[in-house]
């Protein structure tokens, strides 16, 4: 049985047992027992937040101010990306949606993350996000009722999350700048951590490559109606050569593609057959409509256990980096309950401001739905 499936089953069983034990402390909302959210409230981390707020209050206020600036800049960036990607989906059929569900399931329209990486990364991302909300809130003495765990459930618990619950009635009475800093803190912490991890990955990457050597280029996925899909190339196959040139690394694949121009024919040999592919144009660059990954083998003389351990840890850092940036930016969208939506609603005052916010919220909500569902049909 696949290790990811074993891990998923084990996690779900443990969560069901844990939640059954804690059932008296759980609140449920939604359409139980089909699609619902349940929350397990506690006081976890509140003392740590208070200590940090007292010891580092001045520094945290500066970071909170920077977080608001980054938050609104990030909102502009992610809004532009959503609109631009939607435009491309209408006019460039071969383009893959830039907004996909991030799940430990290999399926069309899903951004696949191996289960073990997915569950660990989600807990890290959610924990950092909510802790940052809480500690900035405590800097300004905003009362916090509880912290805890939440799960989105489709019959069984699926997507975990963390939360910090302020006293909403008292929260409304605080100054706008204080509320903005608390709301921006979560996404800002995710984005900041993402870049910190990226800086760590840059020097570590060459060390990991010392354990492995390239062993072929795999076709992970084919874009629907893309050049490779049109000629019948098969997902999961290995590229052997291109125009007679042996290909064993992604770098060699990229270098060979650069030698060609759109509308030229390239001969690609895989372990499943030979194909004549008519190269398409994508922003003036040659485009095959393939998603590839490097297959590797452990170098002779390298310790397999050490190699696999280091590569696993490296892989976890990569996914934590990607999900921190992705979730951090997504939360900045100007959609009602998201952090970005709540930030924008504080800025847009008055009757006209509320109307504008409601319109923007619905527009971007519908754009997200369109982008997500287009991934299942394109």
C-alpha positions, 0 to 999 in steps of 0.5 A, a space after each residue: 500500500 502507498 505510504 501516503 495512503 497509509 499516513 492519511 488513513 492513520 491521521 484520519 483514525 487518530 483525529 476521529 479518536 481524538 475528537 471523540 474524546 474531546 467531543 464535549 468541547 467541540 462546536 459544529 457548524 455547517 451541514 452536519 454530517 456532510 459538509 461542516 466545520 468543527 472547532 475545538 477551543 482552548 487557551 493554547 499559546 495565550 501565555 506565550 503570546 502575552 510574554 512576547 507582547 510584553 518583551 518585544 512590544 516595540 519591535 512587534 508594533 514596527 513589524 505590525 506597521 510593515 505588515 499592513 503595508 505589505 498586506 495592501 501591496 500583496 492584495 494589489 498583487 494577488 488581485 492583479 494575478 487573479 484577473 490576469 489569469 482569468 483573462 488568460 483562461 478565456 483567451 489561451 485555452 492551453 493555460 492551466 488555472 493559477 488557482 487550484 485546490 491544494 490537496 494530498 490527492 492526485 486529480 485533475 484540477 488539484 495541486 497535489 502535495 504528498 499527504 505527509 508533507 501536506 499535513 505537516 505544512 498545513 499545521 505549520 502554516 496555520 499555526 504561524 498565521 494564527 499565532 501572529 494574529 494573536 501576538 499582535 493583538 495582545 501587543 494592543 491589549 485586544 482581548 482573545 477569548 480562545 485559541 484552538 483547532 478547526 477542521 473542515 469535514 466532508 463526512 470525515 475530518 479532512 482539512 485542519 486549521 488553527 484559529 485565534 478568537 478575539 472578542 469581536 464586540 471589544 475588537 470593534 472598539 479599538 483604533 483602525 490602525 490596531 485592528 489593521 495590524 492584527 488582521 495583516 499579521 497572519 498573512 505577513 508572517 506567512 509571506 515573511 516565513 516563506 522568504 526566510 525559508 527560500 533564503 535557507 533553501 538556496 545554499 542547501 540545494 547544492 548539498 542535496 544534489 551531492 547525494 543524487 544524480 539525474 536519471 531521466 525526465 518524467 512527464 508528470 502532467 500534460 496540458 489539455 489541448 497542448 501540443 504534447 497532448 494532441 500527439 498522444 504523449 502519455 503522462 508518467 512516461 520518461 523522455 529519452 531523447 529530443 531530435 536524437 539528443 539524449 535527455 537525462 536532466 531537466 536542464 538538458 530538456 530546457 536547453 534543447 527546447 530553447 534551440 527551437 522556435 514556435 511552429 517548428 516540429 520536434 521529435 521526442 522519444 519516450 519510453 512509450 514511443 516516438 512523437 512529432 510535436 508541433 511546438 506552440 507559442 506562449 508569450 513568444 516562447 516555445 511551448 510543449 504543454 508539459 509539466 516535468 520533474 527530474 527523476 534521480 538515483 542515489 550516487 554510488 558510495 552515498 549512504 541511502 539512509 542519509 540521502 533520503 533523510 536529508 532529501 525528505 527534510 529538504 522536501 518538507 521545507 520546500 512545501 512549507 515555503 510554497 504553502 506559506 506564500 500561497 496561503 499568505 497571499 490568498 488570505 489577502 484577497 478582498 473577500 468577506 471573511 478573509 483577512 484581506 477582506 476584513 482589512 479592506 472593509 475597515 478602510 472603505 468607510 461609509 455607505 459608498 465604501 460598503 457598497 464598493 467592498 461588497 461588489 469587490 468581494 463578490 467579484 473576486 469570490 466568483 473569479 476564484 470559483 471560476 479559476 478553481 472549477 476551470 481546472 477540472 474541465 480544461 
